[in-house]
Amino acid sequence: MKNENALTLSRLLSPAGINLNLASNDRETVLGELVGQIPELANQPEARLTLLRALHEREQLHSTGIGDGIALPHARNALVGLVDHPLIIFARHSKGIPYGSIDDVPARLFFLLIAPTVTQHLAILARLSRLLRDPKLRQTLLTVDQPQKAMDAIRQAEANMN
């Protein structure tokens, strides 16, 4: 890949965008909780509503639960103008939420991705899917006790993947 830095997932995360204790108990409310985590949209209720609608529409098409207790909520298309750079929100649920995953395993790890272009959106989705195949990373993300440790684990897994 030519532009590896643009796809470094750990750079798309921030401690403010990580929630290790999701309170939601169903797919509908978890999406709202994830959107509420986006620092860039904190003072933009209309933008949050637009994103939430797009996420719900995408989930109605087919669940973004990819199995192994992971969900990758994202809009079907890039949301031009919503954000000026790609970002990932990571959240964890202690027990898991039924999410319509192909393996019927409740989702515990959530990665909400948002990108201003379709190219970035697809590249991030592909890279994140590839990274999360690593059972060691998934286990680490289930047990970290601080947002920075989650970011470090993802950074390390990426370094090992390249």
MORA-V626189 format. One record per backbone hydrogen bond with DSSP energy under -0.5 kcal/mol. NH is the residue of the N-H (numbers start at 1). CO is the residue of the C=O. If there is no record, write none. Layout:
NH:CO + NH:CO
//
This chain:
4:2 + 6:3 + 7:3 + 7:4 + 8:5 + 9:7 + 11:8 + 12:8 + 12:9 + 13:10 + 17:14 + 18:15 + 19:90 + 22:92 + 30:26 + 31:27 + 32:28 + 33:29 + 34:30 + 35:31 + 36:32 + 37:33 + 37:34 + 38:35 + 39:37 + 41:38 + 42:39 + 44:41 + 48:44 + 49:45 + 50:46 + 51:47 + 52:48 + 53:49 + 54:50 + 55:51 + 56:52 + 57:53 + 58:54 + 59:55 + 60:56 + 61:57 + 62:58 + 66:64 + 66:70 + 67:70 + 70:67 + 71:109 + 72:64 + 75:113 + 79:115 + 80:78 + 82:79 + 83:79 + 87:114 + 88:12 + 89:112 + 90:17 + 90:88 + 91:110 + 92:19 + 93:108 + 97:107 + 102:65 + 104:101 + 107:97 + 108:69 + 109:69 + 110:91 + 110:108 + 111:71 + 112:89 + 113:73 + 113:111 + 114:87 + 121:117 + 122:118 + 123:119 + 124:120 + 125:121 + 126:122 + 127:123 + 128:124 + 129:125 + 130:126 + 131:127 + 132:128 + 133:130 + 134:131 + 135:133 + 138:134 + 139:135 + 140:136 + 141:137 + 142:138 + 143:139 + 143:140 + 144:140 + 149:146 + 150:146 + 151:147 + 152:148 + 153:149 + 154:150 + 155:151 + 156:152 + 157:153 + 158:154 + 159:155 + 160:156 + 161:157 + 162:158
//
